[in-house]
Amino acid sequence: MALWVLKAMGWTLVWEGLPARQGVLIAYPHTSNWDFVIGVLAKWAIGIPAKFWGKDSLFRIPLLGRWFRWIGGIPVDRSGARGIASAMTERFQAAREADEFLWLALAPEGTRSLVDHWKSGFYPVAFEAGVPIGLILFDYRRKRVGFDRFVMLSGDRHADMAVLAEYYREHAHGARPELASPVRLK
């Protein structure tokens, strides 16, 4: 049904499978509320039970918060998110030991507004847990959504971010391109 809705909206799903049972998916660019709708439809069409980080205030809204949790949402207090990264790293390590499926999707910009850098929480989570990063793309020009590129972080933030920037420069075009933040960490 979700794939049918995406196609009816004119979108093409880009999907070639996952390379591991655990990993982090980063969605870029996040410039519109439609990104969430398109992203959830893609998640359902693919059929993966990925978790996602979301702004904690959204989870406090009656019914909406319950629905977000039901579809895999994990509330994050963005004013002090340091603890969530280490907790998530431990969760990944436990999932690996138990051979459990765990993929976490997030928008590293942390907002739909233009910012001068990405939030860095995804980096230590993926690097310390030793899991791949899947590059989710939103391409509103060609109406494509999904992921077909995975990278293992090297620990060299500058080099790793250059790889991500190159991929997204070629493949991702936001609904509001002027709000796409530069692909870099603070």
Buried (B, 14 or more C-beta within 10 A) or exposed (E): EBBEBBEEEEBEBBBEEBEBBBBBBBBBBBBBEBBBEBBBBBBBBBEBEBBBBBBBEEBEEEEEBEEBBEEBBBBBEBEEBEEBBEEBBEBBBEBBEEEEBBBBBBBBBBBBEBBEBBBBBBBBBBBBBBBBBBBBBBBBEEBBBBBBBBBBBEEEBEEBBEBBBEBBEEBBBBBBEEBBBEBBBE
